Each structure stands twice: as C-alpha cells, then as structure tokens.
Amino acid sequence: MSRFLLEKHRNLPAYVPGDHEEGDGFIRLNTNESPFPPSPAVREAVDKEIGRLNYYNDPDCTALRQALSGLYGLSPNQVIAGNGSDELLYLAFMAFADGTHPIALPDITYGYYDLFAASLGVPLVRKTLREDFSIDYRDYLGVGQTVLFPNPNAPTGLALPLEQIAEIVASNPENVVIVDEAYVDFGGETCLPLMKQYPNLLIVRTFSKSRSLAGARLGYAFAQRELIAALNTVRNAVNLYSVSRMAQAAGIAAIADNDYTLANCRKIIEARDYTTRMLRALGFEVLDSLGNFVFAKPRAMSAGTLAERLRERGILVRHWDRERIRDYLRITIGTMQEMQALEAAIEMIFGRA
Ligand code: PMP
C-alpha cells in the first residue's frame, strides 16, 4: 500500500467483477452482458467516428440525448448520458448524499453501490429483503432519505410494481428516489410514466444489457429538468467529456436500430423462460426473474461447488459467498444454444446424462 494514499481510502472494499475470460471458449453467463453483438448499424457508425477522434467529443451528448428523448417521448433537457450507468449512479451519490445524508437501499442488491458509498463516506441504511427476496416497499415510505433500488432488483430479478414505486416517491418529497432500470427492458415495467408528476424521481438506465454495448460504457438517466441540471453540475466538475465520441455514435445508432434491441430482448425472454423451466425440472429453486439472468438455488449440491464444476466445463456463472445468498447462483441468460449447453453440463455434473 502506497504511503501516499490517504488514510480514508485505505480500507476501500474492492469490487469483484465476474471473470472476464474472453476468447477461451468460455460461455460467459456471469456478467449479465448481452450474448448478441451490437447491431451492424452500430459498427458502421463507430467506424465513421474513428476518423474524427482528433476532435473532442460533444460534452453535452446533444444528438444522443435527442435520440433518447425522441424514443421515450421526453425533452432533451430531461436526459443525461454518462460513462456507463455506473458513472451516473456515482454522480447521483455525489449530488444527493454525503456523510450526513444517507441512502436507503435493499440489503441484497447491486454491489457497486457499496463502493460508491464507501468512497464518498455515505452511510447506507440497508433494508432487509423479505424471506422470498422481494423488496417490501413499505420499508421506504417516508424515510426522509435518498432511496435507491434497481427495478428489477439484482441479483434476484424481482420487480416492484409501478404503484408501489409511486408511493415511495410520493412519500419522500424532500429526497431523491433513484430507480436503477438497468434490466427493465427484459419484461419489467418502467416508472417513466411517474416522471411528469414527481420532481424527485431519477431513473437510471444503461446500454450495457439490452443494447449490447457493455464495453462501450454508455448509460443514461431521465428526470425532470432541474434534477438533470443538478447531475450536470457535479459531472461538469469531474469529467465533462466522459462519454467518448465512439460511445455517443454507438448509442445513437443503437437507438435508431431499436427493432434489433427489441428482437434480442424477445430472444432473451424466451431463453429465460426456457432456463427457468429447465432448472426447475433439474430440482433448482428459481426466482421468477424479469432480468436477463435468473437467481437459482441448486438442491443436488452446493451452489459454490456447482459453479466450480461448471467452470471446469467452460461455463461461467456468478456465485457470492455471502450470507443469505450463498446457496444461489446468478446465471446470465445467453443464447438458447448457450442455455442448452448449460443444461447438458448440469445434467452431466448431476450424473443424469
Ligand atoms: N445497475 C445494475 C443493477 C447493474 O447490475 C449494473 C451492471 N452490472 C449497472 C447498474 C452498471 O451498468 P453499466 O455501468 O455498464 O451501465
């Protein structure tokens, strides 16, 4: 540890991402990426942009925000783009929370929130998920704190209905409610219809999942104009140019080819349904996920052992050795072919093939 590192940073937890083996023939069902490459239109757009890399990118992401606002029926000043939704979430932490302004969130959720909080000294108020892993929306009513949850939640895939989110937002009028809709395109219900009514609602989204652009690092968020302006204020002080030319071009092209995204989402939903049935038939307990992943508990062996055995067979899935969830695996939904390969591997491991 460098002696120059400030004391306050020395105990920062490390985010442990899923393994990133590439090109080794691994089937990657561990990082909730899309198994489909970006649309051909994206490739073309990025290719064109390369010749302009000598010029700085548009810090306001004007064309991209226009494309997004057009698709979702908003005005461009209700949209901000960022370097992955992670950047926008971090900016939201910076903008709305600090040592004396905590954030209320589920105890089992997306792991990076913990790191944002640790690096900014933001206390987290963790609300325990119910026994069935669902969020009890009543835990967030009138808390008078910034509220944050993914909808659907990760790694469970369970979602809150719009009416319950509306109650959370309405009951905390002096605080921002951040709904992370990273996985909403796979059958979830967006809370976009609530935005007009509530100036304290921030909806964060990403191109990483349904739009096949995880490696481009592109996220976006929707809110009323003032809240977006607040995020721009903090962003402009940190990294004005955080969304590269190539990411902007990729995003614009991906929005223009929305049919490609919709078709891929349908394929993922179909493969998710197949996987849920298949795992249940193999004796797993499987939550009804609305994400591009399932959260599943094997009964024939421990989840950790099964993850190891699958890795030996070239299939990567996610396992956390953590209280309450160590019996579960989070399995990203890939192509139908990949899910059938998973099925065959599990049958072999269970000695059923
Ligand atoms: N929110 C949730 C719930 C996630 O699972 C992820 C990525 N795994 C993100 C946000 C961040 O996505 P990105 O930074 O790639 O947009």
Boltz pocket constraint, residues with backbone or C-beta under 6 A from the ligand:
constraints:
  - pocket:
      binder: B
      contacts: [[A, 31], [A, 32], [A, 83], [A, 84], [A, 85], [A, 86], [A, 87], [A, 110], [A, 150], [A, 152], [A, 154], [A, 180], [A, 182], [A, 205], [A, 206], [A, 207], [A, 208], [A, 214], [A, 217], [A, 218], [A, 219]]
      max_distance: 6.0
